[in-house]
C-alpha cells in the first residue's frame, strides 16, 4: 500500500494547510471513532447513511441488513461511495464572527464497496466489530445464529483514496481586531462514557461492560 492516500478525487481544494494524506493518521482517526456517514447515489438520488464502522489492515468495514441500501445496494450498483468520519474537538471563539471556527479531526474516503460472503469471515468480522464497541464482549454473548449471519450484509472498501483534515490550534484573528473587548479562545470538547445502566429485566447483577477508547 502506498504511504499517501492522495489522488485526483481525494485532493482537498479548500483549506490546503489543514489537509494530510498519510495512512497512519487516517487509520488513527478511523480506529478512534465508531460512527461514519456513507454517501452514495442510486437512481439519480443521493443518500447519506450513518453507520458504525471498523478497520482491519487496509480496509474499512461496515454492516447493515443484507438488503440495505448501503450494503446490498452499494455492491449491486458497483459505484463509488464517499465516506466521512469526523470528530469535533473544540469551539474556536474569535473576536469576529468571520474567524470563528472549530477544532476537529476528519477523514473522507472513496471506494467501490465489495461484499464479504464467506460465512466464517463474516462471523470473524462481527466479532471484531462487537469487541471494538465493547472489548472482549463477543466471547460472553449468546452465539450468533446462521439466520442472523445470513441476514446481515458485510462490505468493505480499501483505504487507498482518502484525505485527512485537521484543526488543532487557537484563535486566528486579524491584527486590527486584537484589542476588541470580547473573550476569545478555545472551548475544548471532551467526551466520556457515563456509568452503564443495567437492563431492568435482569435479576442478577453482572460486571459492567468494557467501554471503547473511541472519543
Biotite code that builds the C-alpha atoms (Angstrom):
import biotite.structure as struc

atoms = struc.array([
    struc.Atom([0.000, 0.000, 0.000], chain_id="A", res_id=1, res_name="UNK", atom_name="CA", element="C"),
    struc.Atom([1.216, 3.496, -0.830], chain_id="A", res_id=2, res_name="UNK", atom_name="CA", element="C"),
    struc.Atom([2.131, 5.758, 2.075], chain_id="A", res_id=3, res_name="UNK", atom_name="CA", element="C"),
    struc.Atom([-0.077, 8.501, 0.613], chain_id="A", res_id=4, res_name="UNK", atom_name="CA", element="C"),
    struc.Atom([-3.826, 8.455, 0.087], chain_id="A", res_id=5, res_name="UNK", atom_name="CA", element="C"),
    struc.Atom([-3.779, 11.411, -2.282], chain_id="A", res_id=6, res_name="UNK", atom_name="CA", element="C"),
    struc.Atom([-5.488, 11.040, -5.654], chain_id="A", res_id=7, res_name="UNK", atom_name="CA", element="C"),
    struc.Atom([-7.172, 13.438, -8.040], chain_id="A", res_id=8, res_name="UNK", atom_name="CA", element="C"),
    struc.Atom([-10.511, 12.828, -6.343], chain_id="A", res_id=9, res_name="UNK", atom_name="CA", element="C"),
    struc.Atom([-9.283, 12.958, -2.739], chain_id="A", res_id=10, res_name="UNK", atom_name="CA", element="C"),
    struc.Atom([-7.192, 16.103, -3.153], chain_id="A", res_id=11, res_name="UNK", atom_name="CA", element="C"),
    struc.Atom([-8.533, 18.844, -0.883], chain_id="A", res_id=12, res_name="UNK", atom_name="CA", element="C"),
    struc.Atom([-9.451, 22.025, -2.735], chain_id="A", res_id=13, res_name="UNK", atom_name="CA", element="C"),
    struc.Atom([-10.075, 24.385, 0.203], chain_id="A", res_id=14, res_name="UNK", atom_name="CA", element="C"),
    struc.Atom([-8.112, 24.699, 3.432], chain_id="A", res_id=15, res_name="UNK", atom_name="CA", element="C"),
    struc.Atom([-4.998, 23.136, 1.968], chain_id="A", res_id=16, res_name="UNK", atom_name="CA", element="C"),
    struc.Atom([-2.880, 23.765, 5.053], chain_id="A", res_id=17, res_name="UNK", atom_name="CA", element="C"),
    struc.Atom([-5.193, 21.535, 7.108], chain_id="A", res_id=18, res_name="UNK", atom_name="CA", element="C"),
    struc.Atom([-5.020, 18.627, 4.670], chain_id="A", res_id=19, res_name="UNK", atom_name="CA", element="C"),
    struc.Atom([-2.980, 15.464, 5.099], chain_id="A", res_id=20, res_name="UNK", atom_name="CA", element="C"),
    struc.Atom([-2.806, 12.252, 3.115], chain_id="A", res_id=21, res_name="UNK", atom_name="CA", element="C"),
    struc.Atom([-0.760, 9.923, 5.287], chain_id="A", res_id=22, res_name="UNK", atom_name="CA", element="C"),
    struc.Atom([-2.074, 6.458, 6.025], chain_id="A", res_id=23, res_name="UNK", atom_name="CA", element="C"),
    struc.Atom([-1.108, 6.421, 9.706], chain_id="A", res_id=24, res_name="UNK", atom_name="CA", element="C"),
    struc.Atom([-3.163, 9.495, 10.605], chain_id="A", res_id=25, res_name="UNK", atom_name="CA", element="C"),
    struc.Atom([-6.169, 8.221, 8.669], chain_id="A", res_id=26, res_name="UNK", atom_name="CA", element="C"),
    struc.Atom([-6.013, 4.865, 10.461], chain_id="A", res_id=27, res_name="UNK", atom_name="CA", element="C"),
    struc.Atom([-5.765, 6.582, 13.852], chain_id="A", res_id=28, res_name="UNK", atom_name="CA", element="C"),
    struc.Atom([-8.916, 8.614, 13.257], chain_id="A", res_id=29, res_name="UNK", atom_name="CA", element="C"),
    struc.Atom([-10.822, 5.618, 11.872], chain_id="A", res_id=30, res_name="UNK", atom_name="CA", element="C"),
    struc.Atom([-9.845, 3.478, 14.865], chain_id="A", res_id=31, res_name="UNK", atom_name="CA", element="C"),
    struc.Atom([-10.683, 6.187, 17.414], chain_id="A", res_id=32, res_name="UNK", atom_name="CA", element="C"),
    struc.Atom([-14.248, 6.635, 16.160], chain_id="A", res_id=33, res_name="UNK", atom_name="CA", element="C"),
    struc.Atom([-17.364, 4.493, 15.946], chain_id="A", res_id=34, res_name="UNK", atom_name="CA", element="C"),
    struc.Atom([-19.649, 6.340, 13.536], chain_id="A", res_id=35, res_name="UNK", atom_name="CA", element="C"),
    struc.Atom([-19.270, 7.240, 9.869], chain_id="A", res_id=36, res_name="UNK", atom_name="CA", element="C"),
    struc.Atom([-21.587, 8.627, 7.190], chain_id="A", res_id=37, res_name="UNK", atom_name="CA", element="C"),
    struc.Atom([-21.793, 6.840, 3.840], chain_id="A", res_id=38, res_name="UNK", atom_name="CA", element="C"),
    struc.Atom([-22.775, 8.893, 0.806], chain_id="A", res_id=39, res_name="UNK", atom_name="CA", element="C"),
    struc.Atom([-23.935, 7.099, -2.325], chain_id="A", res_id=40, res_name="UNK", atom_name="CA", element="C"),
    struc.Atom([-26.045, 7.747, -5.397], chain_id="A", res_id=41, res_name="UNK", atom_name="CA", element="C"),
    struc.Atom([-28.808, 5.437, -6.582], chain_id="A", res_id=42, res_name="UNK", atom_name="CA", element="C"),
    struc.Atom([-31.193, 6.120, -9.452], chain_id="A", res_id=43, res_name="UNK", atom_name="CA", element="C"),
    struc.Atom([-30.094, 9.739, -9.594], chain_id="A", res_id=44, res_name="UNK", atom_name="CA", element="C"),
    struc.Atom([-30.750, 10.380, -5.896], chain_id="A", res_id=45, res_name="UNK", atom_name="CA", element="C"),
    struc.Atom([-28.011, 10.987, -3.326], chain_id="A", res_id=46, res_name="UNK", atom_name="CA", element="C"),
    struc.Atom([-28.364, 9.246, 0.053], chain_id="A", res_id=47, res_name="UNK", atom_name="CA", element="C"),
    struc.Atom([-26.270, 9.623, 3.203], chain_id="A", res_id=48, res_name="UNK", atom_name="CA", element="C"),
    struc.Atom([-26.477, 6.848, 5.777], chain_id="A", res_id=49, res_name="UNK", atom_name="CA", element="C"),
    struc.Atom([-24.902, 6.908, 9.246], chain_id="A", res_id=50, res_name="UNK", atom_name="CA", element="C"),
    struc.Atom([-23.496, 3.609, 10.463], chain_id="A", res_id=51, res_name="UNK", atom_name="CA", element="C"),
    struc.Atom([-20.803, 2.162, 12.690], chain_id="A", res_id=52, res_name="UNK", atom_name="CA", element="C"),
    struc.Atom([-17.502, 1.118, 11.178], chain_id="A", res_id=53, res_name="UNK", atom_name="CA", element="C"),
    struc.Atom([-14.295, -0.706, 11.999], chain_id="A", res_id=54, res_name="UNK", atom_name="CA", element="C"),
    struc.Atom([-10.952, -1.306, 10.317], chain_id="A", res_id=55, res_name="UNK", atom_name="CA", element="C"),
    struc.Atom([-8.725, -4.288, 9.706], chain_id="A", res_id=56, res_name="UNK", atom_name="CA", element="C"),
    struc.Atom([-5.482, -3.675, 7.880], chain_id="A", res_id=57, res_name="UNK", atom_name="CA", element="C"),
    struc.Atom([-6.014, -1.572, 4.767], chain_id="A", res_id=58, res_name="UNK", atom_name="CA", element="C"),
    struc.Atom([-9.813, -1.944, 4.717], chain_id="A", res_id=59, res_name="UNK", atom_name="CA", element="C"),
    struc.Atom([-12.741, -0.068, 6.255], chain_id="A", res_id=60, res_name="UNK", atom_name="CA", element="C"),
    struc.Atom([-15.742, -2.299, 7.050], chain_id="A", res_id=61, res_name="UNK", atom_name="CA", element="C"),
    struc.Atom([-19.398, -1.711, 7.860], chain_id="A", res_id=62, res_name="UNK", atom_name="CA", element="C"),
    struc.Atom([-22.523, -3.830, 8.134], chain_id="A", res_id=63, res_name="UNK", atom_name="CA", element="C"),
    struc.Atom([-26.281, -3.500, 7.785], chain_id="A", res_id=64, res_name="UNK", atom_name="CA", element="C"),
    struc.Atom([-29.252, -5.630, 6.793], chain_id="A", res_id=65, res_name="UNK", atom_name="CA", element="C"),
    struc.Atom([-28.337, -7.827, 3.842], chain_id="A", res_id=66, res_name="UNK", atom_name="CA", element="C"),
    struc.Atom([-30.837, -5.947, 1.646], chain_id="A", res_id=67, res_name="UNK", atom_name="CA", element="C"),
    struc.Atom([-29.974, -2.453, 2.906], chain_id="A", res_id=68, res_name="UNK", atom_name="CA", element="C"),
    struc.Atom([-29.037, 0.340, 0.538], chain_id="A", res_id=69, res_name="UNK", atom_name="CA", element="C"),
    struc.Atom([-25.559, 0.845, 1.973], chain_id="A", res_id=70, res_name="UNK", atom_name="CA", element="C"),
    struc.Atom([-24.637, -2.856, 1.740], chain_id="A", res_id=71, res_name="UNK", atom_name="CA", element="C"),
    struc.Atom([-26.628, -4.757, -0.890], chain_id="A", res_id=72, res_name="UNK", atom_name="CA", element="C"),
    struc.Atom([-27.435, -1.635, -2.919], chain_id="A", res_id=73, res_name="UNK", atom_name="CA", element="C"),
    struc.Atom([-23.908, -0.268, -2.826], chain_id="A", res_id=74, res_name="UNK", atom_name="CA", element="C"),
    struc.Atom([-22.420, -3.505, -4.118], chain_id="A", res_id=75, res_name="UNK", atom_name="CA", element="C"),
    struc.Atom([-25.168, -4.011, -6.717], chain_id="A", res_id=76, res_name="UNK", atom_name="CA", element="C"),
    struc.Atom([-24.654, -0.528, -8.172], chain_id="A", res_id=77, res_name="UNK", atom_name="CA", element="C"),
    struc.Atom([-20.852, -1.012, -8.218], chain_id="A", res_id=78, res_name="UNK", atom_name="CA", element="C"),
    struc.Atom([-20.424, 2.742, -7.849], chain_id="A", res_id=79, res_name="UNK", atom_name="CA", element="C"),
    struc.Atom([-18.010, 4.659, -5.714], chain_id="A", res_id=80, res_name="UNK", atom_name="CA", element="C"),
    struc.Atom([-19.195, 5.746, -2.313], chain_id="A", res_id=81, res_name="UNK", atom_name="CA", element="C"),
    struc.Atom([-17.891, 8.671, -0.285], chain_id="A", res_id=82, res_name="UNK", atom_name="CA", element="C"),
    struc.Atom([-17.500, 8.099, 3.447], chain_id="A", res_id=83, res_name="UNK", atom_name="CA", element="C"),
    struc.Atom([-16.837, 10.787, 6.042], chain_id="A", res_id=84, res_name="UNK", atom_name="CA", element="C"),
    struc.Atom([-15.716, 10.334, 9.633], chain_id="A", res_id=85, res_name="UNK", atom_name="CA", element="C"),
    struc.Atom([-15.472, 13.463, 11.777], chain_id="A", res_id=86, res_name="UNK", atom_name="CA", element="C"),
    struc.Atom([-14.846, 14.245, 15.436], chain_id="A", res_id=87, res_name="UNK", atom_name="CA", element="C"),
    struc.Atom([-15.431, 17.679, 16.970], chain_id="A", res_id=88, res_name="UNK", atom_name="CA", element="C"),
    struc.Atom([-12.688, 18.605, 19.465], chain_id="A", res_id=89, res_name="UNK", atom_name="CA", element="C"),
    struc.Atom([-13.464, 22.191, 20.406], chain_id="A", res_id=90, res_name="UNK", atom_name="CA", element="C"),
    struc.Atom([-15.062, 25.553, 19.637], chain_id="A", res_id=91, res_name="UNK", atom_name="CA", element="C"),
    struc.Atom([-12.768, 28.345, 18.461], chain_id="A", res_id=92, res_name="UNK", atom_name="CA", element="C"),
    struc.Atom([-14.314, 31.662, 19.572], chain_id="A", res_id=93, res_name="UNK", atom_name="CA", element="C"),
    struc.Atom([-12.651, 34.598, 17.835], chain_id="A", res_id=94, res_name="UNK", atom_name="CA", element="C"),
    struc.Atom([-13.030, 38.373, 18.092], chain_id="A", res_id=95, res_name="UNK", atom_name="CA", element="C"),
    struc.Atom([-15.013, 38.466, 14.857], chain_id="A", res_id=96, res_name="UNK", atom_name="CA", element="C"),
    struc.Atom([-17.767, 36.206, 13.549], chain_id="A", res_id=97, res_name="UNK", atom_name="CA", element="C"),
    struc.Atom([-15.754, 35.596, 10.378], chain_id="A", res_id=98, res_name="UNK", atom_name="CA", element="C"),
    struc.Atom([-12.854, 33.953, 12.245], chain_id="A", res_id=99, res_name="UNK", atom_name="CA", element="C"),
    struc.Atom([-14.922, 31.662, 14.455], chain_id="A", res_id=100, res_name="UNK", atom_name="CA", element="C"),
    struc.Atom([-14.045, 28.024, 13.790], chain_id="A", res_id=101, res_name="UNK", atom_name="CA", element="C"),
    struc.Atom([-13.872, 24.562, 15.330], chain_id="A", res_id=102, res_name="UNK", atom_name="CA", element="C"),
    struc.Atom([-11.071, 22.161, 16.098], chain_id="A", res_id=103, res_name="UNK", atom_name="CA", element="C"),
    struc.Atom([-11.737, 18.779, 14.539], chain_id="A", res_id=104, res_name="UNK", atom_name="CA", element="C"),
    struc.Atom([-10.351, 15.561, 13.019], chain_id="A", res_id=105, res_name="UNK", atom_name="CA", element="C"),
    struc.Atom([-11.847, 14.321, 9.767], chain_id="A", res_id=106, res_name="UNK", atom_name="CA", element="C"),
    struc.Atom([-11.265, 11.589, 7.195], chain_id="A", res_id=107, res_name="UNK", atom_name="CA", element="C"),
    struc.Atom([-13.028, 11.400, 3.840], chain_id="A", res_id=108, res_name="UNK", atom_name="CA", element="C"),
    struc.Atom([-12.655, 8.124, 1.950], chain_id="A", res_id=109, res_name="UNK", atom_name="CA", element="C"),
    struc.Atom([-13.594, 6.996, -1.550], chain_id="A", res_id=110, res_name="UNK", atom_name="CA", element="C"),
    struc.Atom([-14.000, 3.487, -2.910], chain_id="A", res_id=111, res_name="UNK", atom_name="CA", element="C"),
    struc.Atom([-16.208, 0.892, -4.556], chain_id="A", res_id=112, res_name="UNK", atom_name="CA", element="C"),
    struc.Atom([-17.711, -1.407, -1.899], chain_id="A", res_id=113, res_name="UNK", atom_name="CA", element="C"),
    struc.Atom([-17.144, -5.143, -2.142], chain_id="A", res_id=114, res_name="UNK", atom_name="CA", element="C"),
    struc.Atom([-19.268, -7.717, -0.349], chain_id="A", res_id=115, res_name="UNK", atom_name="CA", element="C"),
    struc.Atom([-17.898, -10.321, 2.069], chain_id="A", res_id=116, res_name="UNK", atom_name="CA", element="C"),
    struc.Atom([-19.906, -13.506, 1.580], chain_id="A", res_id=117, res_name="UNK", atom_name="CA", element="C"),
    struc.Atom([-17.776, -16.188, 3.256], chain_id="A", res_id=118, res_name="UNK", atom_name="CA", element="C"),
    struc.Atom([-19.666, -17.299, 6.355], chain_id="A", res_id=119, res_name="UNK", atom_name="CA", element="C"),
    struc.Atom([-16.673, -17.754, 8.662], chain_id="A", res_id=120, res_name="UNK", atom_name="CA", element="C"),
    struc.Atom([-15.154, -14.460, 7.560], chain_id="A", res_id=121, res_name="UNK", atom_name="CA", element="C"),
    struc.Atom([-18.404, -12.647, 8.281], chain_id="A", res_id=122, res_name="UNK", atom_name="CA", element="C"),
    struc.Atom([-18.558, -14.103, 11.777], chain_id="A", res_id=123, res_name="UNK", atom_name="CA", element="C"),
    struc.Atom([-14.922, -13.165, 12.399], chain_id="A", res_id=124, res_name="UNK", atom_name="CA", element="C"),
    struc.Atom([-15.613, -9.575, 11.423], chain_id="A", res_id=125, res_name="UNK", atom_name="CA", element="C"),
    struc.Atom([-18.761, -9.340, 13.509], chain_id="A", res_id=126, res_name="UNK", atom_name="CA", element="C"),
    struc.Atom([-16.564, -10.359, 16.430], chain_id="A", res_id=127, res_name="UNK", atom_name="CA", element="C"),
    struc.Atom([-14.063, -7.607, 15.573], chain_id="A", res_id=128, res_name="UNK", atom_name="CA", element="C"),
    struc.Atom([-16.871, -5.062, 15.477], chain_id="A", res_id=129, res_name="UNK", atom_name="CA", element="C"),
    struc.Atom([-18.513, -6.101, 18.745], chain_id="A", res_id=130, res_name="UNK", atom_name="CA", element="C"),
    struc.Atom([-15.159, -6.099, 20.511], chain_id="A", res_id=131, res_name="UNK", atom_name="CA", element="C"),
    struc.Atom([-14.436, -2.592, 19.196], chain_id="A", res_id=132, res_name="UNK", atom_name="CA", element="C"),
    struc.Atom([-17.717, -1.409, 20.722], chain_id="A", res_id=133, res_name="UNK", atom_name="CA", element="C"),
    struc.Atom([-17.065, -3.251, 23.999], chain_id="A", res_id=134, res_name="UNK", atom_name="CA", element="C"),
    struc.Atom([-13.692, -5.015, 24.309], chain_id="A", res_id=135, res_name="UNK", atom_name="CA", element="C"),
    struc.Atom([-13.790, -8.778, 24.934], chain_id="A", res_id=136, res_name="UNK", atom_name="CA", element="C"),
    struc.Atom([-17.592, -8.885, 24.859], chain_id="A", res_id=137, res_name="UNK", atom_name="CA", element="C"),
    struc.Atom([-18.088, -11.327, 21.956], chain_id="A", res_id=138, res_name="UNK", atom_name="CA", element="C"),
    struc.Atom([-16.972, -14.396, 23.905], chain_id="A", res_id=139, res_name="UNK", atom_name="CA", element="C"),
    struc.Atom([-19.582, -13.680, 26.611], chain_id="A", res_id=140, res_name="UNK", atom_name="CA", element="C"),
    struc.Atom([-22.567, -13.395, 24.264], chain_id="A", res_id=141, res_name="UNK", atom_name="CA", element="C"),
    struc.Atom([-25.134, -15.940, 23.136], chain_id="A", res_id=142, res_name="UNK", atom_name="CA", element="C"),
    struc.Atom([-23.590, -17.480, 19.999], chain_id="A", res_id=143, res_name="UNK", atom_name="CA", element="C"),
    struc.Atom([-24.687, -15.926, 16.737], chain_id="A", res_id=144, res_name="UNK", atom_name="CA", element="C"),
    struc.Atom([-27.125, -17.955, 14.651], chain_id="A", res_id=145, res_name="UNK", atom_name="CA", element="C"),
    struc.Atom([-26.878, -18.847, 10.978], chain_id="A", res_id=146, res_name="UNK", atom_name="CA", element="C"),
    struc.Atom([-30.031, -16.844, 10.263], chain_id="A", res_id=147, res_name="UNK", atom_name="CA", element="C"),
    struc.Atom([-28.520, -13.755, 11.879], chain_id="A", res_id=148, res_name="UNK", atom_name="CA", element="C"),
    struc.Atom([-25.324, -14.061, 9.868], chain_id="A", res_id=149, res_name="UNK", atom_name="CA", element="C"),
    struc.Atom([-27.183, -14.523, 6.587], chain_id="A", res_id=150, res_name="UNK", atom_name="CA", element="C"),
    struc.Atom([-29.482, -11.578, 7.357], chain_id="A", res_id=151, res_name="UNK", atom_name="CA", element="C"),
    struc.Atom([-26.535, -9.248, 7.887], chain_id="A", res_id=152, res_name="UNK", atom_name="CA", element="C"),
    struc.Atom([-24.615, -7.747, 4.992], chain_id="A", res_id=153, res_name="UNK", atom_name="CA", element="C"),
    struc.Atom([-20.896, -7.053, 5.342], chain_id="A", res_id=154, res_name="UNK", atom_name="CA", element="C"),
    struc.Atom([-18.990, -4.802, 2.957], chain_id="A", res_id=155, res_name="UNK", atom_name="CA", element="C"),
    struc.Atom([-15.644, -3.059, 2.810], chain_id="A", res_id=156, res_name="UNK", atom_name="CA", element="C"),
    struc.Atom([-13.627, -0.554, 0.842], chain_id="A", res_id=157, res_name="UNK", atom_name="CA", element="C"),
    struc.Atom([-9.863, -0.387, 0.575], chain_id="A", res_id=158, res_name="UNK", atom_name="CA", element="C"),
    struc.Atom([-8.318, 2.596, 2.324], chain_id="A", res_id=159, res_name="UNK", atom_name="CA", element="C"),
    struc.Atom([-6.225, 3.822, -0.575], chain_id="A", res_id=160, res_name="UNK", atom_name="CA", element="C"),
    struc.Atom([-8.004, 7.017, -1.673], chain_id="A", res_id=161, res_name="UNK", atom_name="CA", element="C"),
    struc.Atom([-8.710, 9.500, 1.095], chain_id="A", res_id=162, res_name="UNK", atom_name="CA", element="C"),
    struc.Atom([-7.959, 12.840, 2.654], chain_id="A", res_id=163, res_name="UNK", atom_name="CA", element="C"),
    struc.Atom([-7.483, 13.890, 6.262], chain_id="A", res_id=164, res_name="UNK", atom_name="CA", element="C"),
    struc.Atom([-8.310, 17.367, 7.523], chain_id="A", res_id=165, res_name="UNK", atom_name="CA", element="C"),
    struc.Atom([-7.355, 18.578, 10.970], chain_id="A", res_id=166, res_name="UNK", atom_name="CA", element="C"),
    struc.Atom([-7.594, 21.749, 13.003], chain_id="A", res_id=167, res_name="UNK", atom_name="CA", element="C"),
    struc.Atom([-5.942, 21.766, 16.409], chain_id="A", res_id=168, res_name="UNK", atom_name="CA", element="C"),
    struc.Atom([-4.985, 25.354, 17.203], chain_id="A", res_id=169, res_name="UNK", atom_name="CA", element="C"),
    struc.Atom([-6.162, 28.563, 18.776], chain_id="A", res_id=170, res_name="UNK", atom_name="CA", element="C"),
    struc.Atom([-7.819, 31.715, 17.525], chain_id="A", res_id=171, res_name="UNK", atom_name="CA", element="C"),
    struc.Atom([-6.517, 33.303, 14.321], chain_id="A", res_id=172, res_name="UNK", atom_name="CA", element="C"),
    struc.Atom([-7.700, 36.914, 14.412], chain_id="A", res_id=173, res_name="UNK", atom_name="CA", element="C"),
    struc.Atom([-6.841, 39.934, 12.289], chain_id="A", res_id=174, res_name="UNK", atom_name="CA", element="C"),
    struc.Atom([-4.218, 42.219, 13.828], chain_id="A", res_id=175, res_name="UNK", atom_name="CA", element="C"),
    struc.Atom([-6.607, 45.166, 13.903], chain_id="A", res_id=176, res_name="UNK", atom_name="CA", element="C"),
    struc.Atom([-9.110, 43.147, 15.975], chain_id="A", res_id=177, res_name="UNK", atom_name="CA", element="C"),
    struc.Atom([-6.760, 42.106, 18.770], chain_id="A", res_id=178, res_name="UNK", atom_name="CA", element="C"),
    struc.Atom([-7.971, 44.853, 21.156], chain_id="A", res_id=179, res_name="UNK", atom_name="CA", element="C"),
    struc.Atom([-11.673, 44.221, 20.561], chain_id="A", res_id=180, res_name="UNK", atom_name="CA", element="C"),
    struc.Atom([-13.312, 43.820, 24.023], chain_id="A", res_id=181, res_name="UNK", atom_name="CA", element="C"),
    struc.Atom([-14.720, 40.300, 23.806], chain_id="A", res_id=182, res_name="UNK", atom_name="CA", element="C"),
    struc.Atom([-13.495, 36.965, 25.190], chain_id="A", res_id=183, res_name="UNK", atom_name="CA", element="C"),
    struc.Atom([-11.514, 34.950, 22.657], chain_id="A", res_id=184, res_name="UNK", atom_name="CA", element="C"),
    struc.Atom([-10.072, 31.454, 22.901], chain_id="A", res_id=185, res_name="UNK", atom_name="CA", element="C"),
    struc.Atom([-10.844, 27.756, 22.582], chain_id="A", res_id=186, res_name="UNK", atom_name="CA", element="C"),
    struc.Atom([-13.539, 25.797, 24.421], chain_id="A", res_id=187, res_name="UNK", atom_name="CA", element="C"),
    struc.Atom([-12.252, 22.193, 24.326], chain_id="A", res_id=188, res_name="UNK", atom_name="CA", element="C"),
    struc.Atom([-14.695, 19.335, 23.958], chain_id="A", res_id=189, res_name="UNK", atom_name="CA", element="C"),
    struc.Atom([-14.000, 16.019, 25.659], chain_id="A", res_id=190, res_name="UNK", atom_name="CA", element="C"),
    struc.Atom([-16.342, 13.038, 25.658], chain_id="A", res_id=191, res_name="UNK", atom_name="CA", element="C"),
    struc.Atom([-16.510, 10.163, 28.094], chain_id="A", res_id=192, res_name="UNK", atom_name="CA", element="C"),
    struc.Atom([-18.773, 7.209, 28.708], chain_id="A", res_id=193, res_name="UNK", atom_name="CA", element="C"),
    struc.Atom([-21.114, 7.500, 31.668], chain_id="A", res_id=194, res_name="UNK", atom_name="CA", element="C"),
    struc.Atom([-21.740, 4.721, 34.172], chain_id="A", res_id=195, res_name="UNK", atom_name="CA", element="C"),
    struc.Atom([-23.563, 1.800, 32.460], chain_id="A", res_id=196, res_name="UNK", atom_name="CA", element="C"),
    struc.Atom([-27.256, 1.373, 33.340], chain_id="A", res_id=197, res_name="UNK", atom_name="CA", element="C"),
    struc.Atom([-28.143, -2.306, 33.592], chain_id="A", res_id=198, res_name="UNK", atom_name="CA", element="C"),
    struc.Atom([-31.205, -3.622, 31.783], chain_id="A", res_id=199, res_name="UNK", atom_name="CA", element="C"),
    struc.Atom([-34.161, -3.538, 34.194], chain_id="A", res_id=200, res_name="UNK", atom_name="CA", element="C"),
    struc.Atom([-35.212, -7.032, 33.080], chain_id="A", res_id=201, res_name="UNK", atom_name="CA", element="C"),
    struc.Atom([-32.060, -8.583, 34.546], chain_id="A", res_id=202, res_name="UNK", atom_name="CA", element="C"),
    struc.Atom([-32.450, -10.088, 38.002], chain_id="A", res_id=203, res_name="UNK", atom_name="CA", element="C"),
    struc.Atom([-28.742, -10.740, 38.551], chain_id="A", res_id=204, res_name="UNK", atom_name="CA", element="C"),
    struc.Atom([-26.040, -8.102, 38.701], chain_id="A", res_id=205, res_name="UNK", atom_name="CA", element="C"),
    struc.Atom([-23.310, -8.631, 36.121], chain_id="A", res_id=206, res_name="UNK", atom_name="CA", element="C"),
    struc.Atom([-19.970, -6.840, 35.782], chain_id="A", res_id=207, res_name="UNK", atom_name="CA", element="C"),
    struc.Atom([-20.185, -3.618, 33.814], chain_id="A", res_id=208, res_name="UNK", atom_name="CA", element="C"),
    struc.Atom([-19.139, -3.858, 30.161], chain_id="A", res_id=209, res_name="UNK", atom_name="CA", element="C"),
    struc.Atom([-15.782, -2.608, 28.993], chain_id="A", res_id=210, res_name="UNK", atom_name="CA", element="C"),
    struc.Atom([-16.170, 0.594, 27.012], chain_id="A", res_id=211, res_name="UNK", atom_name="CA", element="C"),
    struc.Atom([-14.137, 1.513, 23.939], chain_id="A", res_id=212, res_name="UNK", atom_name="CA", element="C"),
    struc.Atom([-11.423, 4.141, 23.905], chain_id="A", res_id=213, res_name="UNK", atom_name="CA", element="C"),
    struc.Atom([-13.123, 5.925, 20.968], chain_id="A", res_id=214, res_name="UNK", atom_name="CA", element="C"),
    struc.Atom([-13.728, 9.618, 21.553], chain_id="A", res_id=215, res_name="UNK", atom_name="CA", element="C"),
])
